[in-house]
Amino acid sequence: MTVTTTSPVRTLLASRRPASSAAEWLRRPRPPLAPPRWLAIVLSVVAAVALVAVPLVNPSYINLTVTLVMIWTIVGLGLNLLVGFGGQVSLGHSAFFAIGAYTVAVAGESGLPHPLTLVAAGVLPFVVGYLIGLPALRLKGLQLGLVTLAMAMATPAVIRALEPWTHGSRGIAIDGDPPAWIPLAHDQWVYYLALGAAALAYLVTRRLARGRLGRSFVAVRDAELVAETLGVDVWQTKARLFAASAVYAGVAGGLYAMLLEFIGPENFGLTLSISFVTLIVVGGLATVPGAVLGALFVQYVPTFTSSISPAATGAVYGAVLVVFAFFLPYGLVGLLRGALTPLVRRIPGARTGGSR
């Protein structure tokens, strides 16, 4: 009679194999979804119609939250260009967000119409971002992160110091109502402005990610010396990318000011910058749709957790960043791609190229 014995180590490894396989599946990189062209068109049309109809059929508080999602999406698209595609660390985009918000507030006091104030909210952060980016982007990794972190920490103090323009700690009121000839309520007007800005930002970012400029960003991120050898001006590329991402944040800050109609230094603290970083990590670095998913997370999950405990929001941000760093490095986009790819492949039709 033969008695077989099983090694305790082998038994332990066998018991852990399913969990290990699940973790490997979550950490696996996946290509973009490539749905049939007809399905992509149908989904785009349905989404467009639904987004246009939202403010006309819903109460103002729903319009408020959806508008905030679009504002966070704009910030996430710009920051993902810088961090995901460009490989540059930034913890200070709340500074550009604040510049855009106060530009709209101050320009609005002078009587400029809202569309022009939003243009100014993009131009001024671009100039500031370019001037800061030229010297700062010669740093790398932790050093660059510390410089941008200092920007975020200094923003409330700078706002208070510029009291003649910003009204300091007293805050500043913004007239966010539409012109008299436009028959929309305040929440509907800002919603449509945010929708137009978010749609434009999404299309521009998608085009950049797929085009030659996006490839140069990735080349600088992955191999600076090789990119420079191939004729890419590394420092100018980095500075322009930093300035472009500041434009996204500035326009989003302007829309934020118009939506709230009152802002102060406390609106632009370090927590805001941390939420921006959380947005792109949770959504998915170097992906365009990830900005939308991250914006949904940043808007709704902290609201839910703060209703349980006011101190829970910071804990949730910390726990989520740790979980995503270890188990979901490609964010919610990677998770959805893994879940939906088998289904999408079964749908017949000519394929699109997918979206990064």
Phi, psi and chi 1 to 4 in degrees:
 res  aa     phi    psi   chi1   chi2   chi3   chi4
   1 MET       -  131.1 -179.2  176.2  178.9      -
   2 THR  -106.0  128.6  -56.7      -      -      -
   3 VAL  -107.8  123.0  178.7      -      -      -
   4 THR   -98.4  138.7   59.6      -      -      -
   5 THR  -119.5  149.4   59.7      -      -      -
   6 THR  -110.1  130.5  -56.9      -      -      -
   7 SER   -63.1  134.8  167.9      -      -      -
   8 PRO   -59.6  -35.7  -22.1   31.9      -      -
   9 VAL   -65.4  -43.0  174.5      -      -      -
  10 ARG   -64.3  -39.3 -175.2  175.5  -59.6  173.9
  11 THR   -63.3  -42.3  -57.3      -      -      -
  12 LEU   -64.2  -42.6  179.7   61.0      -      -
  13 LEU   -65.2  -39.0  -68.7  175.4      -      -
  14 ALA   -64.6  -37.7      -      -      -      -
  15 SER   -69.7  -25.7   65.4      -      -      -
  16 ARG   -91.9  -10.5  -70.6 -173.9  176.0 -176.9
  17 ARG   -61.3  -44.0 -170.2  171.7  -66.5  118.4
  18 PRO   -59.6  -43.2  -24.5   34.9      -      -
  19 ALA   -64.1  -40.2      -      -      -      -
  20 SER   -64.3  -41.0  177.3      -      -      -
  21 SER   -63.6  -39.2  -60.5      -      -      -
  22 ALA   -64.9  -41.9      -      -      -      -
  23 ALA   -65.0  -39.1      -      -      -      -
  24 GLU   -64.9  -38.0  -70.7  174.5    1.8      -
  25 TRP   -64.1  -40.2 -175.7   87.4      -      -
  26 LEU   -68.1  -34.0  -69.3  173.1      -      -
  27 ARG   -88.4    0.5  -70.5 -165.7  -67.9  -96.2
  28 ARG   -77.9  131.0 -172.4 -178.1  -54.1  159.2
  29 PRO   -70.4  144.4   24.5  -32.3      -      -
  30 ARG  -133.8  144.0  -66.7  178.1  174.8   85.5
  31 PRO   -72.3  163.2   27.8  -35.0      -      -
  32 PRO   -61.6  152.0  -20.5   31.0      -      -
  33 LEU   -64.3  142.6  -67.5  174.4      -      -
  34 ALA  -124.3   77.7      -      -      -      -
  35 PRO   -71.6  160.2   28.2  -34.7      -      -
  36 PRO   -57.5  148.4  -22.3   32.2      -      -
  37 ARG   -58.6  -39.5 -168.1  174.4  -59.0  -83.3
  38 TRP   -65.7  -36.9   66.8  -94.4      -      -
  39 LEU   -69.3  -40.0  179.5   59.9      -      -
  40 ALA   -62.1  -40.3      -      -      -      -
  41 ILE   -66.9  -44.8  -66.5  173.3      -      -
  42 VAL   -61.8  -46.5  168.5      -      -      -
  43 LEU   -63.8  -38.3  -68.6  177.0      -      -
  44 SER   -64.7  -43.3  -61.2      -      -      -
  45 VAL   -65.9  -44.0  171.0      -      -      -
  46 VAL   -62.4  -43.7  170.1      -      -      -
  47 ALA   -63.8  -41.7      -      -      -      -
  48 ALA   -63.6  -46.1      -      -      -      -
  49 VAL   -62.6  -43.2  171.3      -      -      -
  50 ALA   -63.1  -43.2      -      -      -      -
  51 LEU   -67.1  -37.1  -72.8  171.0      -      -
  52 VAL   -68.0  -34.3  169.6      -      -      -
  53 ALA   -81.9  -19.8      -      -      -      -
  54 VAL   -52.3  -52.6  161.4      -      -      -
  55 PRO   -70.7  -14.1   26.7  -34.5      -      -
  56 LEU   -87.1  -18.5  -56.8  177.4      -      -
  57 VAL  -120.6   -1.4  -61.7      -      -      -
  58 ASN  -119.3  155.6  -73.8  -56.5      -      -
  59 PRO   -68.4  167.3   21.8  -31.1      -      -
  60 SER   -64.0  -33.5   58.8      -      -      -
  61 TYR   -68.4  -30.9   71.4   89.9      -      -
  62 ILE   -71.1  -41.0  -67.5 -178.1      -      -
  63 ASN   -59.3  -37.4  -64.8  -20.9      -      -
  64 LEU   -61.5  -48.8  171.4   69.3      -      -
  65 THR   -68.9  -39.3   57.5      -      -      -
  66 VAL   -67.1  -37.0  178.4      -      -      -
  67 THR   -63.3  -40.1  -56.9      -      -      -
  68 LEU   -63.4  -37.8  -75.9  171.3      -      -
  69 VAL   -59.9  -42.7  169.4      -      -      -
  70 MET   -67.5  -35.8  -68.9 -172.7  -72.0      -
  71 ILE   -64.6  -45.8  -70.4  171.4      -      -
  72 TRP   -64.9  -33.3  -53.3  142.2      -      -
  73 THR   -62.4  -41.9  -62.8      -      -      -
  74 ILE   -61.7  -45.6  -63.9  170.2      -      -
  75 VAL   -60.9  -44.6  178.4      -      -      -
  76 GLY   -63.5  -37.8      -      -      -      -
  77 LEU   -61.9  -45.5  -71.2  168.5      -      -
  78 GLY   -68.2  -42.8      -      -      -      -
  79 LEU   -68.4  -33.2 -168.8   56.5      -      -
  80 ASN   -69.5  -32.8 -138.9  -16.5      -      -
  81 LEU   -58.6  -44.1  -90.9  179.4      -      -
  82 LEU   -74.0  -49.5  179.7   65.5      -      -
  83 VAL   -85.4  -49.5  179.9      -      -      -
  84 GLY   -72.6  -51.5      -      -      -      -
  85 PHE   -86.6  -33.9  -69.1   95.7      -      -
  86 GLY   -93.8  -16.9      -      -      -      -
  87 GLY    72.0   17.8      -      -      -      -
  88 GLN  -100.3  135.0  -50.9  -56.4  -48.1      -
  89 VAL   -85.1  130.0  178.7      -      -      -
  90 SER  -138.7  121.2  177.0      -      -      -
  91 LEU  -112.8   13.6  -56.9  174.8      -      -
  92 GLY  -123.2   24.1      -      -      -      -
  93 HIS   -72.0  -12.0  -97.4   52.0      -      -
  94 SER   -64.6  -24.3   61.8      -      -      -
  95 ALA   -66.1  -45.0      -      -      -      -
  96 PHE   -69.3  -34.4  -59.1  116.8      -      -
  97 PHE   -59.9  -43.6 -168.0   80.7      -      -
  98 ALA   -68.3  -38.2      -      -      -      -
  99 ILE   -60.5  -44.4  -68.6  173.2      -      -
 100 GLY   -63.4  -41.6      -      -      -      -
 101 ALA   -64.3  -46.3      -      -      -      -
 102 TYR   -73.7  -26.7  -84.7   94.0      -      -
 103 THR   -63.4  -44.5  -60.8      -      -      -
 104 VAL   -64.1  -40.4  164.0      -      -      -
 105 ALA   -64.8  -48.4      -      -      -      -
 106 VAL   -70.2  -42.6  174.8      -      -      -
 107 ALA   -66.1  -34.1      -      -      -      -
 108 GLY   -65.7  -35.8      -      -      -      -
 109 GLU   -64.1  -28.2  -76.2 -172.3  -29.7      -
 110 SER   -82.6   -3.7   65.6      -      -      -
 111 GLY    98.2    6.5      -      -      -      -
 112 LEU   -69.9  142.5  -76.8  179.1      -      -
 113 PRO   -67.9  157.9   21.2  -30.5      -      -
 114 HIS   -57.0  -46.2  -67.9  153.0      -      -
 115 PRO   -57.9  -37.0  -26.5   36.0      -      -
 116 LEU   -71.2  -35.7  -71.0 -179.1      -      -
 117 THR   -66.2  -33.6   62.3      -      -      -
 118 LEU   -70.1  -35.1  -72.3  176.0      -      -
 119 VAL   -62.7  -44.7  171.4      -      -      -
 120 ALA   -62.9  -34.6      -      -      -      -
 121 ALA   -67.4  -18.8      -      -      -      -
 122 GLY   -92.4  -35.2      -      -      -      -
 123 VAL   -69.7  -47.5  170.9      -      -      -
 124 LEU   -63.1  -47.0 -173.4   57.1      -      -
 125 PRO   -61.3  -32.0  -25.8   35.6      -      -
 126 PHE   -61.7  -46.6  177.7   85.7      -      -
 127 VAL   -63.7  -47.6  173.9      -      -      -
 128 VAL   -63.7  -43.6  174.8      -      -      -
 129 GLY   -63.2  -38.2      -      -      -      -
 130 TYR   -67.5  -43.4 -172.1   79.4      -      -
 131 LEU   -66.5  -37.6  -66.6  176.6      -      -
 132 ILE   -74.2  -37.0  -67.5  175.3      -      -
 133 GLY   -67.4  -34.5      -      -      -      -
 134 LEU   -55.8  -51.2  -81.1  175.3      -      -
 135 PRO   -82.2  -37.0   27.2  -32.1      -      -
 136 ALA   -68.1  -35.7      -      -      -      -
 137 LEU   -77.0    0.0  -69.6  173.9      -      -
 138 ARG   -77.2  -11.6  -66.1 -175.7  179.0  -87.4
 139 LEU   -87.8  165.2  -55.5  173.9      -      -
 140 LYS  -136.7  155.9  -64.9 -179.4 -178.8  179.7
 141 GLY    54.4 -123.9      -      -      -      -
 142 LEU   -62.1  -37.5 -178.5   59.6      -      -
 143 GLN   -63.2  -45.0  -68.2  176.2  -39.7      -
 144 LEU   -64.8  -39.7  177.8   59.3      -      -
 145 GLY   -60.8  -39.2      -      -      -      -
 146 LEU   -67.2  -38.3  -71.1  175.0      -      -
 147 VAL   -63.2  -47.1  169.7      -      -      -
 148 THR   -69.6  -32.2   55.8      -      -      -
 149 LEU   -63.3  -39.5  178.2   62.6      -      -
 150 ALA   -62.3  -36.3      -      -      -      -
 151 MET   -60.1  -46.5  -71.3  169.3   49.4      -
 152 ALA   -64.0  -41.5      -      -      -      -
 153 MET   -69.2  -31.6  -64.3  177.4   66.8      -
 154 ALA   -83.5  -15.0      -      -      -      -
 155 THR   -57.1  -50.9  -63.4      -      -      -
 156 PRO   -60.0  -38.3  -23.7   35.1      -      -
 157 ALA   -66.9  -38.9      -      -      -      -
 158 VAL   -65.5  -39.6  171.7      -      -      -
 159 ILE   -60.5  -42.6  -67.8  172.4      -      -
 160 ARG   -67.7  -34.0  -65.6 -174.3 -178.5   94.6
 161 ALA   -70.8  -27.8      -      -      -      -
 162 LEU   -93.3   45.5  -62.2  175.7      -      -
 163 GLU   -58.3  -36.5 -174.9  170.6   -2.4      -
 164 PRO   -57.4  -28.6  -26.3   34.8      -      -
 165 TRP  -103.2  -37.3  -64.4  -80.1      -      -
 166 THR   -96.7   -8.3   63.7      -      -      -
 167 HIS    66.7   13.5  -61.0 -173.9      -      -
 168 GLY    57.2 -138.0      -      -      -      -
 169 SER   -70.8  -15.7  -62.2      -      -      -
 170 ARG   -71.4  -18.2  -66.1 -179.6  -70.3  116.3
 171 GLY    80.2  174.9      -      -      -      -
 172 ILE  -139.2  137.4 -174.7  169.8      -      -
 173 ALA   -91.2  147.6      -      -      -      -
 174 ILE  -126.9  135.3  -60.1   99.8      -      -
 175 ASP   -87.4  102.4 -179.8   11.8      -      -
 176 GLY   -98.6    8.9      -      -      -      -
 177 ASP   -74.6  150.4  -67.9  -26.6      -      -
 178 PRO   -72.8  165.1   27.7  -34.7      -      -
 179 PRO   -58.3  156.5  -22.1   31.5      -      -
 180 ALA   -60.9  -27.9      -      -      -      -
 181 TRP   -85.1   -1.6   52.0  -87.5      -      -
 182 ILE  -103.6  115.5  -63.9 -179.1      -      -
 183 PRO   -81.5   62.0   32.0  -34.6      -      -
 184 LEU  -129.9  149.4  -66.9  173.7      -      -
 185 ALA   -75.9  168.4      -      -      -      -
 186 HIS   -57.8  -48.1  164.4 -102.9      -      -
 187 ASP   -65.1  -35.1   58.7  -73.5      -      -
 188 GLN   -69.4  -40.5  -63.8  170.5  -30.5      -
 189 TRP   -62.7  -49.1  166.9 -117.9      -      -
 190 VAL   -67.6  -35.2 -178.9      -      -      -
 191 TYR   -57.8  -48.7  175.9   97.0      -      -
 192 TYR   -68.4  -35.4  -75.9  122.5      -      -
 193 LEU   -62.5  -44.2  -72.2  175.7      -      -
 194 ALA   -66.4  -37.8      -      -      -      -
 195 LEU   -63.5  -44.5  177.4   59.9      -      -
 196 GLY   -63.9  -42.9      -      -      -      -
 197 ALA   -66.4  -41.1      -      -      -      -
 198 ALA   -67.1  -40.7      -      -      -      -
 199 ALA   -63.9  -44.1      -      -      -      -
 200 LEU   -63.3  -44.3  179.1   61.5      -      -
 201 ALA   -62.7  -39.1      -      -      -      -
 202 TYR   -65.0  -46.5 -170.5   92.9      -      -
 203 LEU   -65.8  -42.2  -67.2  174.8      -      -
 204 VAL   -64.2  -44.1  168.9      -      -      -
 205 THR   -64.8  -40.5  -52.7      -      -      -
 206 ARG   -63.9  -40.8 -174.2  175.6  176.4 -178.7
 207 ARG   -66.0  -42.2 -176.8   66.1  179.4  -92.6
 208 LEU   -62.8  -42.9  -73.1  175.3      -      -
 209 ALA   -63.9  -32.9      -      -      -      -
 210 ARG   -88.3  -20.1  -71.4  179.7  166.5 -175.3
 211 GLY   -91.4 -172.4      -      -      -      -
 212 ARG   -63.9  -38.9  179.9  178.5  178.5 -179.4
 213 LEU   -63.9  -40.4 -165.4   56.9      -      -
 214 GLY   -63.0  -37.8      -      -      -      -
 215 ARG   -66.2  -34.3  -70.0 -166.9  -66.8  -89.3
 216 SER   -68.8  -35.8   68.6      -      -      -
 217 PHE   -60.3  -47.1  -66.0  159.1      -      -
 218 VAL   -65.6  -37.5  173.8      -      -      -
 219 ALA   -63.4  -42.2      -      -      -      -
 220 VAL   -65.0  -38.1  170.5      -      -      -
 221 ARG   -65.0  -44.9  178.1 -166.0   69.2 -172.3
 222 ASP   -86.1  -33.9  -66.7  -19.9      -      -
 223 ALA  -157.0   90.5      -      -      -      -
 224 GLU   -61.5  -43.7  -77.3 -171.1   17.2      -
 225 LEU   -64.8  -40.2  -68.8  177.2      -      -
 226 VAL   -65.7  -43.2  174.9      -      -      -
 227 ALA   -61.7  -41.4      -      -      -      -
 228 GLU   -66.4  -37.2 -165.6  168.2    4.0      -
 229 THR   -63.5  -33.1  -57.8      -      -      -
 230 LEU   -83.4    3.4  -65.5  175.1      -      -
 231 GLY   100.7    7.7      -      -      -      -
 232 VAL   -82.6  127.8  176.9      -      -      -
 233 ASP   -78.2   97.4 -170.7  -26.2      -      -
 234 VAL   -61.7  -48.2  172.0      -      -      -
 235 TRP   -68.5  -41.2  -57.1  121.5      -      -
 236 GLN   -65.8  -38.4  -76.2  -66.5  -28.1      -
 237 THR   -62.2  -44.7  -60.9      -      -      -
 238 LYS   -63.7  -44.8  -74.2 -176.7  175.4 -177.6
 239 ALA   -64.5  -42.4      -      -      -      -
 240 ARG   -66.1  -38.4  -70.0  167.3 -175.3  165.6
 241 LEU   -64.8  -42.7 -178.5   57.1      -      -
 242 PHE   -62.0  -43.3 -165.8   79.1      -      -
 243 ALA   -67.1  -39.4      -      -      -      -
 244 ALA   -64.0  -41.2      -      -      -      -
 245 SER   -66.6  -29.8   68.9      -      -      -
 246 ALA   -67.4  -32.7      -      -      -      -
 247 VAL   -61.1  -46.0  172.6      -      -      -
 248 TYR   -56.6  -49.0  -74.3   74.0      -      -
 249 ALA   -64.2  -39.0      -      -      -      -
 250 GLY   -65.0  -45.4      -      -      -      -
 251 VAL   -63.2  -41.9  172.4      -      -      -
 252 ALA   -62.0  -40.3      -      -      -      -
 253 GLY   -64.0  -37.8      -      -      -      -
 254 GLY   -63.1  -42.9      -      -      -      -
 255 LEU   -64.5  -38.0  -69.6  165.2      -      -
 256 TYR   -61.1  -43.4 -178.8   76.6      -      -
 257 ALA   -64.5  -42.3      -      -      -      -
 258 MET   -64.2  -35.7  -70.0  176.0   58.4      -
 259 LEU   -69.8  -46.6 -178.0   65.5      -      -
 260 LEU   -78.1  -29.5  -62.5 -172.0      -      -
 261 GLU    65.5    8.2  -65.7 -168.0  -69.6      -
 262 PHE  -160.8  129.4 -176.2   87.1      -      -
 263 ILE  -135.4  155.3   54.1  173.1      -      -
 264 GLY  -148.0  175.6      -      -      -      -
 265 PRO   -57.5  -31.2  -21.3   31.1      -      -
 266 GLU   -67.8  -15.3   64.4  -81.3   -3.2      -
 267 ASN   -75.3  -11.1  -68.0  108.8      -      -
 268 PHE  -129.4   42.7  -52.4  102.7      -      -
 269 GLY   -81.8 -174.2      -      -      -      -
 270 LEU   -64.1  -31.1 -176.3   58.9      -      -
 271 THR   -59.5  -34.2  -57.2      -      -      -
 272 LEU   -64.3  -43.5 -173.6   63.7      -      -
 273 SER   -63.6  -38.6  -84.3      -      -      -
 274 ILE   -64.6  -38.5  -65.5  173.6      -      -
 275 SER   -65.8  -34.1   68.7      -      -      -
 276 PHE   -65.1  -43.5  -68.9  162.7      -      -
 277 VAL   -64.7  -41.7  174.5      -      -      -
 278 THR   -58.9  -39.4  -56.3      -      -      -
 279 LEU   -56.7  -50.5 -173.3  157.5      -      -
 280 ILE   -75.4  -30.6   60.5  172.5      -      -
 281 VAL   -70.5  -44.8  171.0      -      -      -
 282 VAL   -68.2  -43.5  169.2      -      -      -
 283 GLY   -66.4  -46.6      -      -      -      -
 284 GLY   136.3  115.0      -      -      -      -
 285 LEU   -66.1  144.7  -73.1  171.5      -      -
 286 ALA    59.8   32.0      -      -      -      -
 287 THR  -131.6  141.1   62.0      -      -      -
 288 VAL   -77.9  -48.3  179.4      -      -      -
 289 PRO   -63.4  -20.7  -19.9   32.7      -      -
 290 GLY   -61.1  -28.6      -      -      -      -
 291 ALA   -63.7  -36.5      -      -      -      -
 292 VAL   -68.9  -46.1 -178.7      -      -      -
 293 LEU   -65.0  -40.8  -61.9  175.3      -      -
 294 GLY   -65.5  -36.6      -      -      -      -
 295 ALA   -64.8  -39.7      -      -      -      -
 296 LEU   -62.0  -41.2  -70.1  167.8      -      -
 297 PHE   -63.5  -49.0  176.0   90.6      -      -
 298 VAL   -64.1  -32.5  166.0      -      -      -
 299 GLN   -78.6  -43.8  176.1   57.4   36.2      -
 300 TYR   -99.9  -34.7  -68.3  110.6      -      -
 301 VAL   -67.1  -48.3  171.7      -      -      -
 302 PRO   -61.3  -33.8  -24.1   35.2      -      -
 303 THR   -61.9  -41.9  -58.2      -      -      -
 304 PHE   -67.4  -44.8  172.2   74.6      -      -
 305 THR   -70.0  -35.1   55.7      -      -      -
 306 SER   -68.7  -24.6   62.7      -      -      -
 307 SER   -70.1  -23.7   65.2      -      -      -
 308 ILE   -82.7  -47.9  -59.3  173.1      -      -
 309 SER  -153.7  131.9  169.7      -      -      -
 310 PRO   -60.3  -26.3  -23.4   33.3      -      -
 311 ALA   -88.5   -1.0      -      -      -      -
 312 ALA   -76.8  -24.7      -      -      -      -
 313 THR   -61.2  -48.8  -59.1      -      -      -
 314 GLY   -62.6  -39.7      -      -      -      -
 315 ALA   -64.3  -39.6      -      -      -      -
 316 VAL   -64.7  -43.6  166.7      -      -      -
 317 TYR   -57.5  -46.8  -84.9  155.4      -      -
 318 GLY   -63.4  -45.9      -      -      -      -
 319 ALA   -65.0  -40.3      -      -      -      -
 320 VAL   -65.7  -41.7  163.8      -      -      -
 321 LEU   -62.4  -39.8  -74.1  173.1      -      -
 322 VAL   -65.9  -45.9  170.4      -      -      -
 323 VAL   -62.4  -44.9  168.3      -      -      -
 324 PHE   -69.1  -34.7  -86.3   75.3      -      -
 325 ALA   -64.0  -37.6      -      -      -      -
 326 PHE   -87.9  -41.7  -82.0   98.4      -      -
 327 PHE  -112.3  -23.7  -60.8  105.6      -      -
 328 LEU  -132.4   65.4  -72.6  167.1      -      -
 329 PRO   -64.7  -18.5   23.7  -33.4      -      -
 330 TYR  -101.7   11.7  -60.5   97.7      -      -
 331 GLY    70.5 -168.3      -      -      -      -
 332 LEU   -65.9  -29.2  -66.5  174.7      -      -
 333 VAL   -62.1  -45.2  164.7      -      -      -
 334 GLY   -62.4  -38.5      -      -      -      -
 335 LEU   -64.6  -45.8 -176.6   62.7      -      -
 336 LEU   -67.2  -38.0  -73.2  179.2      -      -
 337 ARG   -62.3  -41.6  -74.3  173.2  177.7  172.7
 338 GLY   -64.4  -36.2      -      -      -      -
 339 ALA   -78.4  -34.7      -      -      -      -
 340 LEU   -95.6  -19.0  -64.2  178.1      -      -
 341 THR   -56.2  -46.8  -66.1      -      -      -
 342 PRO   -59.7  -36.5  -23.1   34.4      -      -
 343 LEU   -71.0  -44.6  174.9   62.6      -      -
 344 VAL   -64.0  -35.9  171.5      -      -      -
 345 ARG   -65.0  -24.6  -74.9  176.6  177.3  170.7
 346 ARG   -81.2  -14.1  -66.7 -168.5 -178.4   98.1
 347 ILE   -81.5  125.5  -58.0  174.2      -      -
 348 PRO   -76.5  157.4   26.8  -33.7      -      -
 349 GLY   134.0  161.4      -      -      -      -
 350 ALA   -67.3  135.6      -      -      -      -
 351 ARG   -87.8  150.8  -58.8  -74.8  158.5  173.2
 352 THR   -94.0  175.9   65.3      -      -      -
 353 GLY   -79.8  -10.5      -      -      -      -
 354 GLY    80.6  172.3      -      -      -      -
 355 SER  -124.1  129.7  178.0      -      -      -
 356 ARG   -65.3      -  -71.2 -164.8   69.8  171.7
